[in-house]
C-alpha cells in the first residue's frame, strides 16, 4: 500500500527545511560550489541505494526520448538551483534566503499555466499571490 501523495509532499517540505538549516551550517568555511558538490554526491549515493532496494532499475533504452530530455533539463535546473541556493546561504542569513527561495511555488503555478495549460482554481491563484506577498515581507523587512 502506498502512502498518500501529501505525505511525500510534507516530507519534501520537512527535508527542504532541514536542507536549508544544515546547508547553512555546512557551507560555513567552504566554497559554496564545493558544498553543493558534496551534497550532490550524497544525493546520488542515497538515490542509488533506494533504487537498488526497491528494484527500480531500468534499461536506458526503455526510457523515452522525451523523458530523457525532460530529466536532463530538470537535472540541470536542479543543479543550478542548488548552486544558487548554497551561494546565497554563504552570503546571507537563512531567514532571508529560504523565504525568497519559496517564490518557486508561485513560479510553478505560473509555469503550469503557461507551459502545461493547467487551470488553477481561484484559491490556488490567491494562495500563490499570498505567497508572493509573504516572501516580499520576509525578504524586505
C-alpha positions as CSV (number, residue, x, y, z in Angstrom):
1,X,0.0,0.0,0.0
2,X,1.4,3.4,-1.0
3,X,1.1,6.4,1.3
4,X,-1.0,9.3,0.0
5,X,0.8,11.9,-2.2
6,X,0.6,14.6,0.5
7,X,2.7,12.5,2.9
8,X,5.5,12.8,0.4
9,X,4.8,16.5,-0.2
10,X,5.0,17.1,3.6
11,X,8.2,15.0,3.7
12,X,9.6,17.2,1.0
13,X,8.8,20.3,3.0
14,X,10.4,18.9,6.1
15,X,13.5,17.8,4.3
16,X,13.8,21.1,2.4
17,X,13.7,22.9,5.7
18,X,16.4,20.6,7.1
19,X,18.4,21.1,3.8
20,X,18.3,24.9,4.4
21,X,19.3,24.6,8.1
22,X,22.1,22.0,7.6
23,X,23.2,23.7,4.4
24,X,23.7,27.0,6.2
25,X,25.8,25.2,8.8
26,X,27.7,23.1,6.2
27,X,28.6,25.9,3.9
28,X,30.4,27.9,6.6
29,X,34.1,28.0,5.8
30,X,33.7,26.2,2.4
31,X,33.3,27.5,-1.1
32,X,29.6,27.2,-1.9
33,X,30.2,25.2,-5.1
34,X,32.2,22.6,-3.2
35,X,29.5,22.3,-0.6
36,X,27.0,21.8,-3.4
37,X,29.2,19.1,-4.9
38,X,29.4,17.2,-1.6
39,X,25.6,17.5,-1.2
40,X,25.1,16.2,-4.7
41,X,27.3,13.2,-4.2
42,X,25.3,12.3,-1.1
43,X,22.0,12.6,-3.1
44,X,23.4,10.3,-5.7
45,X,24.5,7.6,-3.2
46,X,21.2,7.8,-1.3
47,X,19.2,7.5,-4.6
48,X,21.3,4.6,-5.9
49,X,20.7,2.8,-2.6
50,X,16.9,3.5,-2.7
51,X,16.6,2.4,-6.4
52,X,18.5,-0.8,-5.6
53,X,16.5,-1.7,-2.5
54,X,13.2,-1.1,-4.4
55,X,14.5,-2.9,-7.5
56,X,13.6,0.1,-9.8
57,X,16.5,-0.1,-12.2
58,X,15.5,0.2,-15.9
59,X,17.5,-0.3,-19.1
60,X,18.2,3.2,-20.6
61,X,16.8,2.1,-24.0
62,X,13.4,1.6,-22.4
63,X,13.2,5.3,-21.3
64,X,11.5,7.6,-23.9
65,X,13.5,10.4,-25.5
66,X,11.0,12.9,-24.1
67,X,11.6,11.6,-20.6
68,X,15.4,11.7,-21.1
69,X,15.4,15.3,-22.3
70,X,13.0,16.5,-19.6
71,X,15.0,14.8,-16.9
72,X,18.3,16.1,-18.2
73,X,17.0,19.6,-18.3
74,X,15.4,19.1,-14.9
75,X,18.7,17.9,-13.5
76,X,20.5,21.0,-15.0
77,X,17.8,23.2,-13.4
78,X,18.2,21.4,-10.1
79,X,22.0,21.8,-10.1
80,X,21.8,25.5,-11.0
81,X,19.1,26.0,-8.2
82,X,21.4,24.2,-5.7
83,X,24.4,26.2,-6.7
84,X,22.5,29.5,-6.4
85,X,20.9,28.4,-3.1
86,X,24.2,27.5,-1.4
87,X,25.9,30.6,-2.7
88,X,23.0,32.7,-1.3
89,X,23.3,30.8,2.0
90,X,27.0,31.6,2.2
91,X,26.3,35.3,1.8
92,X,23.1,35.9,3.7
93,X,21.1,34.8,6.8
94,X,19.0,31.6,6.4
95,X,15.9,33.6,7.4
96,X,16.3,35.8,4.3
97,X,17.4,33.2,1.8
98,X,14.8,30.5,2.5
99,X,11.7,32.7,2.1
100,X,12.9,34.1,-1.2
101,X,13.5,30.6,-2.5
102,X,9.8,29.9,-1.9
103,X,8.9,32.1,-4.8
104,X,9.3,28.9,-6.7
105,X,5.8,27.9,-5.5
106,X,4.3,30.9,-7.3
107,X,6.6,30.4,-10.3
108,X,5.4,26.7,-10.5
109,X,1.8,27.9,-10.7
110,X,2.7,30.4,-13.4
111,X,4.8,27.8,-15.4
112,X,2.0,25.3,-15.1
113,X,-0.4,27.7,-16.7
114,X,1.9,28.9,-19.4
115,X,3.7,25.6,-20.4
116,X,1.3,22.9,-19.4
117,X,-2.1,24.6,-19.9
118,X,-3.1,24.0,-16.3
119,X,-6.1,25.9,-14.9
120,X,-5.6,26.6,-11.2
121,X,-8.6,27.4,-9.1
122,X,-9.2,30.9,-7.7
123,X,-8.0,29.7,-4.2
124,X,-4.7,28.4,-5.8
125,X,-4.2,31.7,-7.5
126,X,-4.9,33.7,-4.3
127,X,-2.6,31.4,-2.4
128,X,0.1,31.9,-4.9
129,X,-0.4,35.7,-4.6
130,X,-0.2,35.5,-0.8
131,X,3.0,33.5,-1.0
132,X,4.5,36.3,-3.2
133,X,3.3,38.9,-0.6
134,X,4.7,36.8,2.2
135,X,8.0,36.4,0.5
136,X,8.3,40.1,-0.1
137,X,7.5,40.9,3.5
138,X,10.0,38.3,4.8
139,X,12.8,39.3,2.4
140,X,12.4,43.0,2.6
141,X,11.8,43.6,6.3
